[in-house]
Amino acid sequence: MPLIDGLTTLWDKLLSAQPAPPPLLVLITAAVALAVVAIRPPWRIARNAVTIAHEGGHALMALLTGRRLRGIRLHSDTSGLTLSAGRPSGPGMVLTLFAGYIAPSLIGLAGGWLLAGNRITLLLWVAVALLLAMLLMIRNVFGVLSLLVTGGVVLAVSWYASPDVQAAFAWTSVWFLLFGGVRPVAELQRVRSRGRMPESDADQLARLTPFPALFWVTVFALVNLAVLGVGAVLLAGPILRDAGLAL
């Protein structure tokens, strides 16, 4: 049947491995992603993607711990807010608060794992699916527009772009999430030191646990740096294979 044949073809396309990119592409995409994170003007725009991942982390953990997700709001200043209902304290609330700052890095790590197997198409379609799922919980206009634009770009690349462009886009995006997970933690502590974020995730965790806010900022940083290291090894697979050092 044509429908079954079409679904089979689509399934095979999703799960099939694409050719590994040349080592030079891996290096160039890493440099581009690092520049976007390090340079202020592009970072102010691209940070919206990190905020989407951050709030998505809060939302997913809220659901996994049995809390009722009320909605997500994304703002033009790259801040966000995820509202959930349930006990105001306890493990569920602690895990929900903790998940935000480590979510971009962990998503980047998952992306790195897929790219290590050259599952580029699968990575792009999973990203589209996650953005669509998150769209259902967005409660403001800017948030809807942010997700539609982001999802539209990913979908267009996965559907229309050549394999080389898809590989460049995928590697740049995952590098960006890995690098981009580190900078917000540094920004958090800088703003906190000026007394301008008394309701930050770290400060809320400090009120719910015996540990001070600086402890949680440090944990965020250590987790994200460790994930960056592991993710970099995964993404550097083509370089390691070219050098005969593949694991």
Secondary structure, 3 states (H helix, E strand, C coil): CHHHHHHHHHHHHHHCCCCCCCHHHHHHHHHHHHHHHHCHHHHHHHHHHHHHHHHHHHHHHHHHCCCEEEEEEECCCCCEEEEEECCCCCHHHHHHHHHHHHHHHHHHHHHHHHHHCCCHHHHHHHHHHHHHHHHCCECCHHHHHHHHHHHHHHHHHHHHCCHHHHHHHHHHHHHHHHHHCCHHHHHHHHHHHCCCCCCCHHHHHHHHCCCCHHHHHHHHHHHHHHHHHHHHHHHCHHHHHHCCCCC
